[in-house]
Each structure stands twice: as C-alpha cells, then as structure tokens.
Amino acid sequence: MSTAIMEAQLRAALDTDLELAKRGCRTRFHHPSGVGVEFKSTEVGVWHWTNGRFELLVDGKGPVVSVDTVAEATRYTRESLSG
C-alpha cells in the first residue's frame, strides 16, 4: 500500500485509541510523510511507513523499532512512548 494510506491508517488508530487519549496523546502529519506523536504538546517520536514496515524515529534518530502492522505500532506507542 501507499505511504499516505498506511500513515493515515496509523494516525486514525492512534487518534481513536482510548488509552492514548486518556494520556493526552495527539498526532499530526509531517511533510512529506510521517505521523508525529505528541504527549502534552511534546513530540516524542515520528512513525514512517518505509519498505512495507512502520519505523519509529525518536529525536530524529532511528529507527528505534520497526513493526509490521498498525496494531503493533499502536501497541508500541501505548506501552513505550506514553511514559
């Protein structure tokens, strides 16, 4: 699938996750691609769809982790990025 489609699916999953919402998670699209993840107005990472996988960059470094699915990226965000 295209980068735009996969990143839109990830953003939708992150934005509708109830646990992330309780913790103050917000997302935004990066240009030209990527989904930025913020907690309390501080960006903690950016997910990119690259070569058929989601890769997480933190502080512009990475990938910190690579996962295959939207569900895995959402779970990692919930368990590892939200403090």
C-alpha positions as CSV (number, residue, x, y, z in Angstrom):
1,M,0.0,0.0,0.0
2,S,1.0,3.6,-0.4
3,T,2.8,5.6,2.3
4,A,-0.1,8.0,2.6
5,I,-2.7,5.3,3.1
6,M,-0.7,3.4,5.7
7,E,0.2,6.5,7.6
8,A,-3.4,7.7,7.5
9,Q,-4.5,4.3,8.9
10,L,-1.9,4.6,11.7
11,R,-2.9,8.1,12.6
12,A,-6.6,7.1,12.8
13,A,-5.7,4.2,15.0
14,L,-3.6,6.3,17.4
15,D,-6.3,9.1,17.5
16,T,-9.1,6.7,18.4
17,D,-7.2,4.6,21.0
18,L,-8.9,5.3,24.3
19,E,-5.9,4.7,26.5
20,L,-3.7,7.0,24.4
21,A,-6.5,9.7,24.5
22,K,-6.6,9.4,28.4
23,R,-2.8,10.1,28.4
24,G,-3.1,13.2,26.2
25,C,-1.8,11.7,23.0
26,R,-2.1,13.8,19.8
27,T,-0.8,13.1,16.3
28,R,0.0,15.2,13.3
29,F,1.2,14.5,9.8
30,H,4.7,15.5,8.9
31,H,5.6,16.8,5.5
32,P,6.3,15.0,3.2
33,S,5.5,11.9,5.3
34,G,5.3,10.6,8.8
35,V,3.0,10.6,11.8
36,G,4.2,12.7,14.7
37,V,3.2,11.5,18.2
38,E,2.9,14.1,21.0
39,F,2.1,13.8,24.7
40,K,1.3,17.0,26.5
41,S,2.4,19.1,23.5
42,T,5.8,17.5,23.3
43,E,6.7,15.4,20.3
44,V,8.1,12.1,21.4
45,G,8.5,10.3,18.1
46,V,7.6,10.1,14.4
47,W,6.4,6.9,12.7
48,H,7.2,6.4,9.0
49,W,5.9,3.8,6.6
50,T,9.1,2.6,4.9
51,N,9.7,-0.5,2.8
52,G,6.5,-2.2,3.9
53,R,7.0,-1.6,7.7
54,F,6.4,1.1,10.2
55,E,9.6,2.6,11.6
56,L,9.8,4.8,14.7
57,L,12.3,7.7,14.9
58,V,12.9,9.4,18.2
59,D,14.8,12.7,18.4
60,G,15.5,12.3,14.7
61,K,17.4,9.1,15.3
62,G,16.4,5.6,14.4
63,P,14.7,3.6,13.6
64,V,14.2,2.8,17.3
65,V,11.8,0.0,16.4
66,S,10.3,-1.5,13.2
67,V,6.9,-3.2,13.2
68,D,4.7,-4.7,10.5
69,T,1.2,-3.6,11.4
70,V,-0.9,-0.6,12.6
71,A,-1.8,-2.6,15.7
72,E,1.8,-3.2,16.6
73,A,2.7,0.4,16.1
74,T,-0.3,1.5,18.2
75,R,0.6,-1.0,21.0
76,Y,4.3,0.1,21.0
77,T,3.2,3.8,21.2
78,R,0.9,3.0,24.1
79,E,3.4,0.9,26.0
80,S,6.7,2.7,25.3
81,L,6.1,6.3,24.3
82,S,3.4,7.4,26.6
83,G,5.5,7.3,29.8
